[in-house]
Amino acid sequence: MKKIIDSRKLLGVDKAADLKELKGDLPQFMKDWHPDKIQHDPKAKLEAEEKAKAFIEAYHLLVSVAPETHALELEKYTE
């Protein structure tokens, strides 16, 4: 549960965030923090890599526990 709360804080979304909102945040964050954008400073590039990894991990966790995902997977599971 703590990991879900931390993921929401990292992404800046609340408990009611839907998949559309989560998916909308990912491209903007990756645009801002993609490690390939930072070529001049190795320390900053490493920081960007860590932020990108954390953001992607948080995104995948929240998508996996979203009610919409459960509803989609339930239909596949019950077949």
N, C-alpha and C positions, 0 to 999 in steps of 0.2 A: 504494500500500500504506500509506503514512504517513497518508493521509486516512482510510482505513478504521480504522486504529489510533486516530487522534485522535477519530473519530466514536464508537468504542466507549467511549473514556474519557469523552467528553462525556455519553453516555447512561448510563454506569455499568454497561455490560454486558460480558460476556466473549465470547470467540470462539465459544463453544458456544450463545450466545443464539439462540433460535428466533423465528419470526415472532410467535408468541403473546406471548412476553415483550416483544418490541419494541413491539407494538401496545398492550400493557398500560401501558407507560411514557408513551406520548404524551399521553393525556388528562390524566393527573395533572400532567405537566410544564406543559401548556398551561393547566391550571386555576391552577397556582401562578404562572406567568409571563406570562399573557396581558396584552398592553399595555393593553387596555381596562379592566383592573382598577385601573390606576394613573392616577388623574386629577389628583392634587394636586401631583405633582413631575415636571416635564418631563424632567429628567435621568434620573430613575428609569424613566420611561416609555420613553425612548429606549434605555436599557439593557435593559429587558424586550423591546423589539422586536428588538434584536440577538440576545438569547439565544433568543428564539422562532424567529427565522430560522435560527440556527445549529443548533438542536435539530431543526427540521423537515428541514433539509438533511441532517443526519447520519442521521436516521431513514430518509429516502428512499434514501440511499446504502446503508445497511446492509440495507434490505429488497431493494434491487435485486441485491445480491451474495449474498444468503442462498441456501443450497442448496435450500430449499423453493421459492423463487421460480424458480430455474433448472429445477427438476423440473416445475413447473406450465407454464412457458413452453416447455419442450422439447417437450411434447406438442402445443402449438399450432404450434410451429415446424415439427415434422416432418409435420404434416398436409398 
